């Protein structure tokens, strides 16, 4: 099984990816770990592409993150399922603030070593506006149009909770409730 998880910053992509990886025992790649080196410095492009290419060669994978430059077209083509977390802007901002409070001064498990959790005006601007500009909306709309047969869009926390509940039911042995 090959699962691609995309969506806006703060939607819960990494958490969902980690959950599905553990539940289904599928190798997981967080693209933030690929794109960044220590101190939020971008990794060498060729090295980043090599890491993603290696993951794409696996029989099963979960790849979490957007990054069009990191074989997005190939990921879309190969994926058996694409999950798009399309939460409202203010919900994402609230979740990012909560995440910052939890990981302040630390590196999140889904980030590259040495990328200390931060929350600044540039990132807030990204969450509210730049990460949802016309170009990004058109890219997501194109994915929605071209991959509708394998795309699942989750628009809010209630829908995400229902998705988790459905997955939990799948993993329970028969006869248990």
Buried (B, 14 or more C-beta within 10 A) or exposed (E): EBBBBBBBBBBBBBBBBBBBBEEBEBEBBBBBBBBBBEEBEEBEEEEBBEBBEEBBEEEEBBBBBBBEEBBBEEBBEBBEBBBBBBBEBEBBBBBBBEBBEEBEEEBBEBBBEEBBBEBEEEBBEBBBEBBBEEEBEEBBEEBBEEBEEBBEBBBBBEBBEEBBEEBEEEEEEEEEE
